[in-house]
Amino acid sequence: MSDKNKPTEHETVPCEVCLKEIPRSEAKNVEADDYMLHFCGMDCYDKWCKEKDSH
């Protein structure tokens, strides 16, 4: 069995707004249509919501 697709405890994801790399375990997740968005905190999430609503 391959460990390539197995997430590690140090796996990171980029914040959807500021692109800061954050541990997946600490990311705030939002499901959007067919994919998952990640945010480093509520400030970036709020900014994303405001930008999304203005389009």
N, C-alpha and C positions, 0 to 999 in steps of 0.2 A: 504494500500500500504506500502511495506517495504522500509525502508531507508538504508538497508544493502548494496545494490549495487549502491547507490547514492554517487558520489564522493564528498568529502568534500573540502573546500577551503584550508585545511592543508594537503591534500593527498601528499605523497612523493613517489618518484620512485628512484631506484638506478642507478647511472651512469654506463653505460656499461663497462667502462674502470677501473675507480678507486673505484667503488661501493659506492661512497659518496651518502648519501640520500639527494635528492634535491626536492624542491616543484615541483609538476607536471607542474604548471603554468610557471615555470622558465626554465624547461628542454628544451634542444634542441632536437627535434625529427627527426628521420630518419626512413623511412619505409624500412624494409629489408625483402624481400620475403613476408612471411605471418605474420609478426609481427613488432612491433614498438620498436625501440631502443631509449634510452634516454642518453644524455650526459650533464655533468655539465657545459661544455664550449667548446670552439673551440680547446683548447689544447688536451683534451681527444678525441674529434672527429677526429682531425688530426692524433693522435696516433693510433686510431682504424683503420682509413683508410690505414695507412702505414702497420700495421700488417696484415690487410685483404689482401692487394695487394702482400705481401711477401709470402703468402701461395699458 
